[in-house]
Amino acid sequence: MGEDVGPHPGTEHLTVRREGATLVLTLNRPEAKNALSLPMLVGLYDGWLAADEDDAIRSVVLTGAGGVFCAGMDLKALAGKGMDGQGYRDRMKADPDLHWKAMLRHHRPRKPVIAAVEGHCVAGGTEILQGTDIRVAGESATFGLFEVRRGLFPIGGSTVRLQRQIPRTHALEMLLTGRAYSADEAQRIGLIGQVVPDGTALERALAVAEQINACGPLAVEAVKASVYETAELTETEGLAAELARGWPIFDTDDAREGARAFAEKRAPVYRRA
């Protein structure tokens, strides 16, 4: 199923494969509930870059191995108290911001990112989730920001992002109680979009990705960019920014192919690669 990817093959804790025009990044440390390690963070960042740089990739799916998404940071490993990932410390020294880019705090991929969540998606897992665009979860998935229970601060962006993604009262309850949320409750408050039977989140996420992949890639990227760049603007400012971002799309081969396909009553074939 899928195929290996060329120059960014992943790491021992992050696997990378292609499913058509979708890049699938899998957090692969199930024995530690996919807790974030240096190899995982380096692999994640390289995966985001691979998607950005390859026009044949039109979407990204992020998931976890072993029926778990991510249980947060492995504080022991990141503090250097174990041997895990020692070979990646040069990468971290060369780019001290790498872990924030990997967690989508300081980097936003230009391609749509779909999260496929099974099992625990807590602490740093819920923080990474907030950097994704579309979110699908198995019905037994668990979410939450547990940092305050440990006397810690959710510094992956949650005190800024969460209140912009769900109502503030729900954001503050999640942040200040540190309690766990079921998939159904997470969907009700707007943290995730779809709840599916356990074991099928990846399948559903890939189906959503295929729908995106069938659309004009230039339009998809421009729409995503416009949504984020106008989020905090006034309506007048946002409409001006939308026009500047969207109008050039009408003068592209993608747009012309879309119009021809509509007139000819066939599926469009977008050749950007």
N, C-alpha and C positions, 0 to 999 in steps of 0.2 A: 504494500500500500504506500503510495507516494514515492518520491525519488530523492536521492541525496542532492544537496546544494553545493555548488562549486567552491568559491573562495572563502566562504564562511560556514564551515561544516559544524559549528557548534563546539561544545566542550563536554567534559565528563558529566556535567550537571545540567546541560541545556542541549537538547537535540533539535535539529533543524531538518525539515523535509519540505518538498514541494508537493502540493496537490493541485495540479493544473496551474492556474495563475495565482494560487494562494500559497503563501509561505506559512508553514505551521511551526511555531516555536513551542516546545514542550519543556516545562520545568521538570527536570528528571533527577530527583533525589528523594524518591518515595520513602526510603527508610528513615528520613528525617522530616517527613511531611512536606517535602519540597521547600524547606526553610532556605532562605536566601544565603548563598555562599559566594565567595569570590569567583569561582568558575562559572556559577550561574549568572552573576551580574555581568561578567565579561561577555559571556555567550549571548545574553539578552541584548546588550548594547550592539554587539556585532550583527545580531539579527535585525535590529531596527535599521542599521546602516545598510545592510544587504537589501532590505526592502526598498529603502529610499533610493538606492543607486541603480536598481534593476527595473527598467520600465516594463519588463515582461511580468513582474509581480504587481498585481492590482489590489491585493488585500492581504492582511495578516491575521492569523488566528493564534491566540495565546491560550495555552491550556497547561494542565499538569498531569504527570504520570501517577499511576497507582491509585486512582480514584480520589486524589487530593489536588487542590489548586496550589495554595501556598499558605503555610502557617506563620509567615513573617520572617524577620531577620534571625539568622543564626549568630547571636551576639558573640559567642565564644569564638567562632571561626573568623568573624570580621575583626575581632580584637587581636587576632594573631596568636591565640592560645593553643591552636592545634596546627597540624601540618597541612590540613586541607586547603588546597588552592595556593600554596606558597609560590608556585611557578607563575602566578598571575600578579604578584605584587608589583612587578615592574610596570605593568599596564596601569595599575592604580596610581603609582608614583608619577608616571608620565602624564596622567589625566586625573587629578584629584576629584574631578566632577563626574567621573565615569559612573559611579554607583547611582547618582541622581539621574543621569541620562538613562541608565538601564531601567530604572524604576518609573520612567516617563514623567519625572518631576521637572527635569531641565531639557527635555527633548520631546518633540511631538512628531511622530512619523507622518509623512505626507499621504501615505496610503491608509485606508480605514483599518482599524484594529478591532477585532471581535474577540471578546473573552468567552471561553468555554469552561465553565466552572463546575467541578464536582467536589464534594466533600468540603474540607476546611478552606476558607478564603478569609483569613483573619489577620489582624495587625498589618504587617507590611503587605500581605496579600490583598487586603481591602484597599490599601493605599495605591498599589499598582493598578488595581481595578479601576480606580477613579481616573487613570490616564488613558483608559481604553474608550472606544467610541460606542460599541454595541455590546451588550452583555447577556449571555444565555447561561442558565444554571440548572443543574439537576435538582429535583425536588427535595433532596436531603442535604443540600449544600448549607453551609453555615458561614455567616459573615459577622464582622465586628471589629472594632478598634479597641484592643485590650490594654493599650499602653498605660492609661491612668491607673489601672489596677496594679501595675508594677512600679508606679511612681515615675513613669516615663512620659515623654511627649511624642505624639504621632507626627514626626517631623518630615514625613514623606509627602506632605502637601495637604493633609486632610483638613486642617483647621481653615484652610483657604478654599479648597475645592468643594468639600462636601456640602457646605451651605449654598453653593452655586448650582449643585446638582440635585439636591433634594430640599424640601422645606426646612427652614432654619431650626424649627422646634425639633424635628427629627434628627437633624445633624447634631444639635447640641446634646440630645439624649444619647445618641450613639457615642459621641466623643466623651461625655462626662460620666456615663454609667459604666462604660467598658463591658457592656453585656453582649451576649450572642444574639444574633438575629437569624431566623429561619429564612429559607428562600422565599416562601410566601410573603413574609413580612417585608423582606428586602424589596420584593416586587411592588408591594402595596405602597411603600414610601418612595419608590422611583429609583432605587439604587441599581436594580437590574431590570431588563426589559421582558425577558421570557423565562418561564419555569417549565421544564420538560422532564419526562421520566428519567430517573437515575440511569446513568450510563449512556445517555443520548445527547448530552450537551455538545460534544464535539461534532457529532453528526449534524445537529441543527445549526451550529455555528458555520460549518462548511457549506451548508445549504444557503445560508444567508450570504456567505462570501461569494458563492456562485451567482447569486442574483446581482450582487454588486459588480462582479467581474464581467457580466453581460452588458453593463452600461458603459457609456463613453468614459474612458479613464481620465481624460483631461477635465471633463465636467465633474466627475466624482471628486477628484482632488481639489478642484476649485470650490465646490460646494462645502467640503469639509473645512477648508481653510477659511471660507467666509463665515461659517458658523462660529468658529473659535475667535477669529479676529474681531468680530462685531459684538461679541457677547456682553462686553462691558461698556459699549458705546451708547450714546443717546440714539433714539430712533433715526433722527436726521443724519447723524454721523454714520450710523450703521447702513442706512440706505445708500449713502454716497459710496461707502466702502464696498458694498455689495455690487453696485453698478460697475465700479472700477475693476473688481475681480471677475464679475460674470460676463460683462459685455464682450470681451475679447474671445470668449469661448464660441460665440456665434460665428466667428470667422476662422474656424479650424476644420481640418479634414474630418475630425470626429463628428462635428455638427452636420457637415455636408453628407456624410455617410448615413447619419441618423435620419436626415430628411429623405434621402433616396430610398432607404429601406422602408420608411413609412409609406411613401408613395407607391412602392412596388409590393407592399404587403408581405414583407419578409423580415427575418431577424437581421439586425445590423451586424456587420463584421468590422470591428475596430482593429486596425492593423498596427497601432502603436506598439512597438516592442523595443 
